[in-house]
Amino acid sequence: MQRKIVPDIVERSSIATMPATDTILEAAKIMANKNIAAMIVVDENSHIIGIVTERDMTQRVIAQGIDPATTSIGDIMTANPDTLSPDDSARDALELMQSRKYRHLPVNDEGKCVAVVSIRDLYAAVKEALEEDIRETEAFVFGDRYGA
């Protein structure tokens, strides 16, 4: 059975978002407070227009000596990010994340972010699926199932 991103991997939830005009420092404080690694950037209609990650902040701001208190999120965000649909499979998400070297992807439902899936979420799902396969194989081989 193909597991869907929502609800099999992550649940729909209220996602931390901010407008592109907010500062990097404001984003960093929210991310630290909520213990999240990615911030979704939205327009006035709450539609996804970008994403900013901890890595973006480190490489595009701190390492470049840019002032996070005066630089807007819009200046460093990845605009028009790739997104997933709630109905996409975990396999699709993993392939996209691996090929594009992403660690976080917004889940887009009619332009609005309803979840963010991380590589950790996908690893946990893969691990769970593999463990279930092992249990079923052991049950078949050792006769706990199928009346052997």
C-alpha positions as CSV (number, residue, x, y, z in Angstrom):
1,M,0.0,0.0,0.0
2,Q,1.4,3.4,-1.0
3,R,1.5,5.7,2.0
4,K,0.2,9.2,1.3
5,I,2.0,12.3,2.7
6,V,-1.1,13.4,4.5
7,P,-2.2,11.8,6.8
8,D,0.1,8.7,6.7
9,I,3.5,10.6,7.1
10,V,2.4,14.0,8.6
11,E,-0.8,15.4,9.8
12,R,-2.4,18.6,8.6
13,S,-1.5,21.3,11.0
14,S,-1.1,25.0,11.6
15,I,2.2,25.8,10.0
16,A,4.5,28.7,11.0
17,T,4.4,31.2,8.2
18,M,5.5,34.8,7.7
19,P,5.5,37.4,5.0
20,A,8.6,38.1,2.8
21,T,9.0,41.5,4.4
22,D,9.7,40.2,7.9
23,T,13.4,40.1,8.9
24,I,15.6,37.1,9.1
25,L,16.1,37.8,12.8
26,E,12.3,37.6,13.3
27,A,12.2,34.3,11.4
28,A,15.1,32.8,13.4
29,K,13.4,33.7,16.7
30,I,10.2,32.1,15.7
31,M,12.0,29.0,14.4
32,A,14.0,28.7,17.6
33,N,10.9,29.2,19.8
34,K,8.9,26.6,17.9
35,N,11.9,24.3,17.4
36,I,11.5,24.1,13.6
37,A,14.1,24.1,10.9
38,A,12.1,25.7,8.0
39,M,9.8,28.7,7.7
40,I,7.2,29.0,5.0
41,V,6.9,32.4,3.3
42,V,3.5,33.4,2.2
43,D,1.8,36.3,0.4
44,E,-1.2,38.4,1.6
45,N,-3.5,35.5,0.7
46,S,-1.5,33.0,2.7
47,H,-0.3,31.3,-0.5
48,I,3.2,29.7,-0.5
49,I,5.7,32.0,-2.2
50,G,8.9,30.7,-0.6
51,I,10.7,28.7,2.1
52,V,13.7,29.5,4.3
53,T,15.6,27.0,6.3
54,E,18.3,27.1,9.0
55,R,20.8,26.2,6.3
56,D,19.7,29.2,4.2
57,M,20.2,31.5,7.2
58,T,23.7,30.0,7.9
59,Q,25.0,30.0,4.4
60,R,23.3,33.1,2.9
61,V,23.3,35.4,6.0
62,I,25.7,34.5,8.8
63,A,28.6,33.2,6.5
64,Q,28.2,36.3,4.3
65,G,28.3,38.7,7.1
66,I,24.8,40.0,6.4
67,D,22.8,41.7,9.2
68,P,19.8,39.5,10.0
69,A,18.0,42.3,11.8
70,T,17.8,44.5,8.7
71,T,17.6,41.9,5.9
72,S,14.2,40.5,4.9
73,I,13.3,36.9,4.5
74,G,12.4,37.7,0.9
75,D,16.0,38.5,0.1
76,I,17.2,35.0,1.0
77,M,14.2,32.7,0.6
78,T,14.0,30.0,-2.1
79,A,11.1,31.4,-4.1
80,N,8.4,29.2,-5.6
81,P,9.7,26.1,-3.9
82,D,8.8,22.6,-5.0
83,T,5.9,21.3,-3.0
84,L,4.1,18.1,-2.4
85,S,0.4,17.3,-2.6
86,P,-1.3,15.7,0.4
87,D,-2.0,12.7,-1.9
88,D,1.6,12.3,-3.1
89,S,3.3,9.1,-1.9
90,A,6.2,8.9,0.6
91,R,8.2,7.4,-2.2
92,D,7.6,10.5,-4.5
93,A,8.6,12.8,-1.6
94,L,11.8,10.8,-0.9
95,E,12.8,10.7,-4.5
96,L,12.3,14.5,-4.9
97,M,14.1,15.3,-1.7
98,Q,17.0,13.0,-2.6
99,S,17.4,14.3,-6.2
100,R,17.1,18.0,-5.3
101,K,18.9,17.6,-2.0
102,Y,16.1,19.0,0.1
103,R,15.5,18.3,3.8
104,H,12.0,20.0,4.0
105,L,9.2,20.3,1.6
106,P,5.9,22.2,2.0
107,V,2.7,20.2,1.5
108,N,0.5,22.4,-0.8
109,D,-3.3,22.1,-0.9
110,E,-4.9,24.7,-3.2
111,G,-1.9,27.1,-2.7
112,K,-1.8,27.0,1.1
113,C,0.7,25.1,3.2
114,V,-1.1,22.4,5.2
115,A,2.1,20.6,6.5
116,V,5.8,20.4,6.1
117,V,7.4,17.0,5.5
118,S,11.0,16.5,6.6
119,I,13.5,13.9,5.6
120,R,13.3,12.7,9.2
121,D,9.5,12.1,8.8
122,L,10.2,10.0,5.7
123,Y,13.0,8.0,7.3
124,A,10.7,7.2,10.2
125,A,8.0,6.0,7.8
126,V,10.5,3.9,5.8
127,K,11.8,2.4,9.0
128,E,8.3,1.6,10.1
129,A,7.4,0.0,6.8
130,L,10.6,-2.1,6.8
131,E,9.9,-3.3,10.3
132,E,6.4,-4.3,9.3
133,D,7.7,-6.2,6.3
134,I,10.2,-8.1,8.5
135,R,7.4,-9.0,11.0
136,E,5.2,-10.3,8.2
137,T,8.1,-12.3,6.6
138,E,9.0,-13.9,10.0
139,A,5.3,-14.8,10.5
140,F,5.1,-16.4,7.1
141,V,8.5,-18.3,7.4
142,F,7.9,-19.5,11.0
143,G,4.3,-20.4,10.5
144,D,2.7,-17.9,12.8
145,R,0.4,-17.0,10.0
146,Y,-1.1,-19.0,7.1
147,G,-1.5,-22.2,9.1
148,A,1.9,-23.7,8.5
